[in-house]
């Protein structure tokens, strides 16, 4: 199981996808008074930051 998670995490990092479980663990440890984003909101926020908001592509 741990090996599979490691492979999934590495593959996600290679294609630019963040690790949601790592985010949840971090949020629980550092911001216990705030609920973490759900999976959909988390990935939308990441994609918006990565590609620029409002559907536009941001190269640099």
N, C-alpha and C positions, 0 to 999 in steps of 0.2 A: 504494500500500500504506500509506504513512504517513498519508495523508488518511483512509483507511478506519479505521485504528486510532484516530485522533483523534476521528472521529465516534462510534465504538463506546465510547471512553472517556468522551466527553461525555454520550452517551445513558445510559450506566451510572450516571454521577454524578447525572444528573437523576432517576433512579428509585431511587437509593440503593444501587446495586450497586458494590462496590469493584473496583479494577483489580488482578487477580491478578498480572499480569506486573510491574506497578510494585512490588507486594509482594515478589515473588521477587527483583527487582533490588535493592531496599532490603535485604532479608535477606542477600543475598550480599555486599553492600558493608559492612554494619554488623555482621553476625553470621556471618562465614565459617566458624566452627567448629560451627555448628548447621544441620542440614538444614531447609529451609523446609517448611511444612505443604503437604500435597498440596491440589489444587484443592477437593475435597469438604470436607475439614476446614477449609480457609480460609473457604469460604462459610458453613459451619455456624457457625463461631465468629463471623463477622460478623453473621449473622442473630440469633444468641443475644444478642450485645451490643446490637443494634439494637432487638430486640423484647422483651428480657428472657428469662431462662432458663426452662427447663421448660415451654415451649409457651405461657406466659402473655404477654399483651400488656402492654407497659409504655408508657404514653402520654408521661409526662414525666420 
